[in-house]
Amino acid sequence: MPEKRRQRLAEMIRSEGEIRLHTAARVLGVSEMTARRDLELLQIQGVARRVHGGAVAVLPSEFSGRAERASAAKVAIAAKLLELVPA
């Protein structure tokens, strides 16, 4: 049951981008202390980052997003550059 509760909490954080501690406790039907512990576990798992009074979703870093964008073009550019470099 605690695992399902934490999964539900993680889904709420991902969909809304954030959650307040008192909202999490009320929606999940648990005490604020239980909700706080669940948020701390989600932070350890990398799902959320604890902030005063709740948690916010952890977004992929900007670098990883940029690295994945236009990867085919980047590979083509790298291949062309390799042709220009003397062996």
C-alpha positions as CSV (number, residue, x, y, z in Angstrom):
1,M,0.0,0.0,0.0
2,P,2.7,2.6,0.8
3,E,4.3,1.9,-2.6
4,K,1.0,2.5,-4.5
5,R,0.6,5.7,-2.4
6,R,4.0,6.9,-3.4
7,Q,3.4,6.0,-7.1
8,R,0.2,8.1,-7.0
9,L,2.0,11.0,-5.3
10,A,4.8,10.8,-8.0
11,E,2.1,10.9,-10.7
12,M,0.5,13.9,-9.1
13,I,3.8,15.7,-9.0
14,R,4.7,14.9,-12.6
15,S,1.3,16.0,-13.9
16,E,1.0,19.2,-11.8
17,G,4.7,20.0,-11.6
18,E,4.5,20.6,-7.8
19,I,2.5,19.6,-4.8
20,R,1.9,21.2,-1.4
21,L,2.4,19.0,1.7
22,H,-1.1,19.6,3.1
23,T,-2.6,18.9,-0.3
24,A,-0.7,15.6,-0.6
25,A,-1.8,14.6,2.9
26,R,-5.4,15.4,2.2
27,V,-5.6,13.8,-1.2
28,L,-3.8,10.6,0.0
29,G,-5.7,10.4,3.3
30,V,-2.5,10.3,5.4
31,S,-0.9,12.5,8.0
32,E,1.4,15.4,7.0
33,M,4.3,13.4,8.5
34,T,3.6,10.4,6.3
35,A,3.3,12.7,3.3
36,R,6.6,14.4,4.2
37,R,8.3,11.0,4.5
38,D,6.9,10.0,1.1
39,L,8.1,13.2,-0.5
40,E,11.6,12.6,1.0
41,L,11.7,9.1,-0.5
42,L,10.6,10.5,-3.9
43,Q,13.4,13.0,-3.6
44,I,15.9,10.2,-3.0
45,Q,14.6,8.4,-6.0
46,G,15.0,11.6,-8.1
47,V,11.3,12.1,-8.8
48,A,10.9,15.3,-6.9
49,R,12.9,18.0,-5.1
50,R,11.7,19.0,-1.6
51,V,10.9,22.7,-1.1
52,H,9.5,24.5,1.9
53,G,5.9,23.2,2.3
54,G,5.9,20.6,-0.5
55,A,7.8,19.4,-3.5
56,V,8.4,20.2,-7.2
57,A,9.0,17.9,-10.1
58,V,12.6,17.2,-11.1
59,L,12.9,18.1,-14.8
60,P,15.6,16.6,-17.0
61,S,18.6,19.0,-17.2
62,E,18.8,21.4,-20.0
63,F,22.0,19.9,-21.3
64,S,20.5,16.4,-21.7
65,G,17.6,17.9,-23.6
66,R,20.0,19.8,-25.9
67,A,22.2,16.8,-26.4
68,E,19.3,14.7,-27.7
69,R,17.9,17.4,-30.0
70,A,19.0,17.1,-33.7
71,S,21.3,14.2,-32.9
72,A,21.2,13.0,-36.5
73,A,22.4,16.3,-37.8
74,K,25.2,16.4,-35.1
75,V,26.4,13.0,-36.2
76,A,26.4,14.1,-39.8
77,I,28.4,17.2,-38.9
78,A,30.9,15.1,-36.9
79,A,31.4,12.7,-39.8
80,K,32.1,15.6,-42.2
81,L,34.6,17.1,-39.8
82,L,36.4,13.7,-39.5
83,E,36.9,13.8,-43.2
84,L,38.7,17.1,-42.9
85,V,41.0,16.1,-40.1
86,P,44.3,14.6,-41.4
87,A,44.9,11.1,-40.2
